[in-house]
Amino acid sequence: MVLRDGWGARPPKYTNHMHTPISQVGWADIGYNFLIGEDGRVYEGRGFDRQGGHTQGYNSVAIAVSFVGDYMTRLPNQAALDAAKAIIACGVQLGKVTSGYRLQGHRDVGSTSCPGDTLYSHIRSWAHYS
């Protein structure tokens, strides 16, 4: 397990402590369809054919791609940016994403700072952003 400080997590704004031991474990699946790592790899979450659990009102009509990391003050590396573009292109090529798709950041459709100020500014220059 990589602890929070090991992967550069910011301190939480607040915490609610759990009383352990617990008898149940978490979500049935990760909410995002795909995750992008700075190793240049695309990690399948729910994939193209399963509804996500990422954004209220958009789960059944959108594919959600999440970059792993904090991009408030820096961009992901070029390998990660290329991987994100590649998974979108793959979706179009496979007929899972329409060729006239609209690209939006998480904050465009929900109250969040995701995907981070610097990354958000960058994706607004990508084709299909609206």
C-alpha positions, 0 to 999 in steps of 0.5 A: 500500500502506498500511503498518502504522503507517498503519492503526494496527497494533500492533507484532507480538509476534514476527517471523520474517524471510523470505529473499527473493526468494520464489517463492510467494505466500500463501493461495488466498483470504482466510479470512473470508466478509465484512470490515467497514470503518469506512467502513460498507461490507461487503467480500466475502471468500468470501461466503455460498456458499464455505466459509471458512478462519477457525476450525478446526472451524467453517469448514463450518458458520459464516459469519465476519465480521471487523471491520478494525481493533483493538478491544481498547480501543474500539468500531468506529464506528456505521457499521461496527456497522450494516454487520455487523448488515446483512450478517447480516440480508441472510444471513437474508433470502437464506436463507443464514443461519437465522433462529435463528442463534447469534452468537459471537465468535471467542474463543468457539470458539478461543484468540484475543483476537479480536475485541478486548475492547471489541467482544467485550463489545459483541456479547454484547449483540446478539440471537442471541448465545450 
